């Protein structure tokens, strides 16, 4: 059974970033810097998103010695993740509009 995804503000920031360039993989460090989310929050979130089928990840090729730094892990949205993220943002926009309209 896949875990349910809690769409916190931090999760929405990550999803928005990944949706901005869906063909590009983002390293955890890139996501952390761009979304302003600390590693203690980010990496457990990425793990949950991957276990839920929203993300896929892969290590870059090359040995750390050859790269001159630790290898990076790149994260991308799956088709399911892209659909779920777009649906979440659409629901958020509807809820936001409904709240503004009813004020």
C-alpha atoms as an extended CHARMM CRD file, in Angstrom:
* protein
*
       103  EXT
         1         1  UNK       CA              0.0000000000        0.0000000000        0.0000000000  PROA      1               0.0000000000
         2         2  UNK       CA              1.3720000000        3.3900000000       -0.9980000000  PROA      2               0.0000000000
         3         3  UNK       CA              1.5570000000        6.1520000000        1.6090000000  PROA      3               0.0000000000
         4         4  UNK       CA             -0.8300000000        9.0990000000        1.4370000000  PROA      4               0.0000000000
         5         5  UNK       CA              0.8360000000       12.3880000000        0.5790000000  PROA      5               0.0000000000
         6         6  UNK       CA              0.2430000000       15.3340000000        2.8890000000  PROA      6               0.0000000000
         7         7  UNK       CA              0.2830000000       18.4680000000        0.7860000000  PROA      7               0.0000000000
         8         8  UNK       CA              2.0430000000       20.8130000000        3.1830000000  PROA      8               0.0000000000
         9         9  UNK       CA              3.4400000000       24.1560000000        2.1000000000  PROA      9               0.0000000000
        10        10  UNK       CA              6.8810000000       22.5860000000        1.7850000000  PROA      10              0.0000000000
        11        11  UNK       CA              5.5440000000       19.7370000000       -0.3550000000  PROA      11              0.0000000000
        12        12  UNK       CA              3.7520000000       22.1920000000       -2.6350000000  PROA      12              0.0000000000
        13        13  UNK       CA              6.9910000000       24.1800000000       -3.0720000000  PROA      13              0.0000000000
        14        14  UNK       CA              8.8290000000       21.0180000000       -4.1180000000  PROA      14              0.0000000000
        15        15  UNK       CA              6.0690000000       19.9620000000       -6.4970000000  PROA      15              0.0000000000
        16        16  UNK       CA              5.9250000000       23.4250000000       -8.0680000000  PROA      16              0.0000000000
        17        17  UNK       CA              9.6860000000       23.3310000000       -8.6780000000  PROA      17              0.0000000000
        18        18  UNK       CA              9.5490000000       19.8460000000      -10.2040000000  PROA      18              0.0000000000
        19        19  UNK       CA              6.5940000000       20.8500000000      -12.4000000000  PROA      19              0.0000000000
        20        20  UNK       CA              8.4940000000       23.9020000000      -13.6540000000  PROA      20              0.0000000000
        21        21  UNK       CA             10.8930000000       21.6990000000      -15.6500000000  PROA      21              0.0000000000
        22        22  UNK       CA              9.4370000000       18.1880000000      -15.7110000000  PROA      22              0.0000000000
        23        23  UNK       CA             12.0550000000       16.6960000000      -18.0460000000  PROA      23              0.0000000000
        24        24  UNK       CA             14.9370000000       17.8750000000      -15.8680000000  PROA      24              0.0000000000
        25        25  UNK       CA             16.0750000000       15.9910000000      -12.7960000000  PROA      25              0.0000000000
        26        26  UNK       CA             16.7720000000       18.1000000000       -9.7200000000  PROA      26              0.0000000000
        27        27  UNK       CA             19.3170000000       17.1510000000       -7.0980000000  PROA      27              0.0000000000
        28        28  UNK       CA             18.2670000000       17.2730000000       -3.4660000000  PROA      28              0.0000000000
        29        29  UNK       CA             20.6390000000       20.2020000000       -2.9270000000  PROA      29              0.0000000000
        30        30  UNK       CA             19.0860000000       22.0950000000       -5.8720000000  PROA      30              0.0000000000
        31        31  UNK       CA             15.5940000000       21.4710000000       -4.4910000000  PROA      31              0.0000000000
        32        32  UNK       CA             16.6540000000       22.5160000000       -1.0080000000  PROA      32              0.0000000000
        33        33  UNK       CA             18.1590000000       25.8000000000       -2.2320000000  PROA      33              0.0000000000
        34        34  UNK       CA             15.3390000000       26.6600000000       -4.6340000000  PROA      34              0.0000000000
        35        35  UNK       CA             12.4710000000       25.7760000000       -2.3010000000  PROA      35              0.0000000000
        36        36  UNK       CA             14.2190000000       27.0090000000        0.8840000000  PROA      36              0.0000000000
        37        37  UNK       CA             13.6220000000       23.7210000000        2.6850000000  PROA      37              0.0000000000
        38        38  UNK       CA             16.1290000000       22.1690000000        5.0510000000  PROA      38              0.0000000000
        39        39  UNK       CA             17.4740000000       18.6810000000        4.4760000000  PROA      39              0.0000000000
        40        40  UNK       CA             15.7830000000       17.3320000000        7.6160000000  PROA      40              0.0000000000
        41        41  UNK       CA             12.4050000000       18.1210000000        6.0670000000  PROA      41              0.0000000000
        42        42  UNK       CA             13.2870000000       17.6220000000        2.4190000000  PROA      42              0.0000000000
        43        43  UNK       CA             14.7880000000       14.1330000000        2.2570000000  PROA      43              0.0000000000
        44        44  UNK       CA             12.0360000000       12.3750000000        4.2490000000  PROA      44              0.0000000000
        45        45  UNK       CA              9.5030000000       14.1640000000        2.0150000000  PROA      45              0.0000000000
        46        46  UNK       CA             11.2920000000       13.0330000000       -1.1530000000  PROA      46              0.0000000000
        47        47  UNK       CA             11.3410000000        9.4670000000        0.1790000000  PROA      47              0.0000000000
        48        48  UNK       CA              7.5760000000        9.5770000000        0.8730000000  PROA      48              0.0000000000
        49        49  UNK       CA              6.8780000000       11.0220000000       -2.5900000000  PROA      49              0.0000000000
        50        50  UNK       CA              8.9820000000        8.3040000000       -4.1880000000  PROA      50              0.0000000000
        51        51  UNK       CA              7.3200000000        5.5170000000       -2.1850000000  PROA      51              0.0000000000
        52        52  UNK       CA              3.9180000000        6.9080000000       -3.1990000000  PROA      52              0.0000000000
        53        53  UNK       CA              4.9160000000        6.7200000000       -6.8730000000  PROA      53              0.0000000000
        54        54  UNK       CA              4.9970000000       10.4900000000       -7.4140000000  PROA      54              0.0000000000
        55        55  UNK       CA              8.7710000000       10.6620000000       -7.9580000000  PROA      55              0.0000000000
        56        56  UNK       CA             11.5550000000        8.6180000000       -9.3980000000  PROA      56              0.0000000000
        57        57  UNK       CA             15.2020000000        9.1190000000       -8.5530000000  PROA      57              0.0000000000
        58        58  UNK       CA             18.5650000000        7.9890000000       -9.8070000000  PROA      58              0.0000000000
        59        59  UNK       CA             22.1800000000        8.5100000000       -8.9080000000  PROA      59              0.0000000000
        60        60  UNK       CA             24.3590000000       10.3750000000      -11.3540000000  PROA      60              0.0000000000
        61        61  UNK       CA             27.0030000000        8.3630000000      -13.1520000000  PROA      61              0.0000000000
        62        62  UNK       CA             30.5950000000        8.5450000000      -12.0230000000  PROA      62              0.0000000000
        63        63  UNK       CA             32.5650000000        7.7340000000       -8.9470000000  PROA      63              0.0000000000
        64        64  UNK       CA             32.9830000000       10.4440000000       -6.3110000000  PROA      64              0.0000000000
        65        65  UNK       CA             36.7420000000       10.3570000000       -6.8430000000  PROA      65              0.0000000000
        66        66  UNK       CA             36.2740000000       11.0300000000      -10.5770000000  PROA      66              0.0000000000
        67        67  UNK       CA             33.6700000000       13.7270000000       -9.9440000000  PROA      67              0.0000000000
        68        68  UNK       CA             35.7270000000       15.3920000000       -7.2270000000  PROA      68              0.0000000000
        69        69  UNK       CA             32.6340000000       15.4980000000       -4.9910000000  PROA      69              0.0000000000
        70        70  UNK       CA             29.9080000000       13.1960000000       -3.6980000000  PROA      70              0.0000000000
        71        71  UNK       CA             27.5220000000       11.8180000000       -6.3280000000  PROA      71              0.0000000000
        72        72  UNK       CA             24.1570000000       13.5540000000       -6.5850000000  PROA      72              0.0000000000
        73        73  UNK       CA             20.7660000000       11.9010000000       -6.6390000000  PROA      73              0.0000000000
        74        74  UNK       CA             18.3410000000       13.4140000000       -9.1540000000  PROA      74              0.0000000000
        75        75  UNK       CA             14.5740000000       13.4900000000       -8.6360000000  PROA      75              0.0000000000
        76        76  UNK       CA             11.8500000000       13.7500000000      -11.3050000000  PROA      76              0.0000000000
        77        77  UNK       CA              8.0930000000       13.5530000000      -11.2620000000  PROA      77              0.0000000000
        78        78  UNK       CA              6.5440000000       10.3920000000      -12.6470000000  PROA      78              0.0000000000
        79        79  UNK       CA              3.5010000000       10.6890000000      -14.9200000000  PROA      79              0.0000000000
        80        80  UNK       CA              1.3580000000        9.8160000000      -11.9010000000  PROA      80              0.0000000000
        81        81  UNK       CA              3.1560000000       12.4150000000       -9.8020000000  PROA      81              0.0000000000
        82        82  UNK       CA              2.7160000000       15.0750000000      -12.4660000000  PROA      82              0.0000000000
        83        83  UNK       CA             -1.0260000000       14.3310000000      -12.7010000000  PROA      83              0.0000000000
        84        84  UNK       CA             -1.4170000000       14.3100000000       -8.9180000000  PROA      84              0.0000000000
        85        85  UNK       CA              0.5610000000       17.5320000000       -8.5040000000  PROA      85              0.0000000000
        86        86  UNK       CA             -1.4450000000       19.3320000000      -11.1930000000  PROA      86              0.0000000000
        87        87  UNK       CA             -4.6850000000       18.1120000000       -9.6220000000  PROA      87              0.0000000000
        88        88  UNK       CA             -3.5320000000       19.3140000000       -6.1970000000  PROA      88              0.0000000000
        89        89  UNK       CA             -2.7330000000       22.7810000000       -7.5340000000  PROA      89              0.0000000000
        90        90  UNK       CA             -6.0710000000       22.9260000000       -9.3620000000  PROA      90              0.0000000000
        91        91  UNK       CA             -7.9200000000       21.9720000000       -6.1630000000  PROA      91              0.0000000000
        92        92  UNK       CA             -5.9480000000       24.5750000000       -4.2380000000  PROA      92              0.0000000000
        93        93  UNK       CA             -6.8450000000       27.2620000000       -6.8050000000  PROA      93              0.0000000000
        94        94  UNK       CA            -10.5370000000       26.2750000000       -6.6410000000  PROA      94              0.0000000000
        95        95  UNK       CA            -10.5560000000       26.3070000000       -2.8540000000  PROA      95              0.0000000000
        96        96  UNK       CA             -8.7390000000       29.6340000000       -2.8180000000  PROA      96              0.0000000000
        97        97  UNK       CA            -11.2120000000       31.0920000000       -5.3250000000  PROA      97              0.0000000000
        98        98  UNK       CA            -14.1760000000       29.7680000000       -3.4040000000  PROA      98              0.0000000000
        99        99  UNK       CA            -12.8800000000       31.3200000000       -0.1990000000  PROA      99              0.0000000000
       100       100  UNK       CA            -12.2450000000       34.6580000000       -1.8920000000  PROA      100             0.0000000000
       101       101  UNK       CA            -15.6430000000       34.5470000000       -3.5970000000  PROA      101             0.0000000000
       102       102  UNK       CA            -17.5220000000       33.7560000000       -0.3740000000  PROA      102             0.0000000000
       103       103  UNK       CA            -15.8010000000       36.5270000000        1.6430000000  PROA      103             0.0000000000
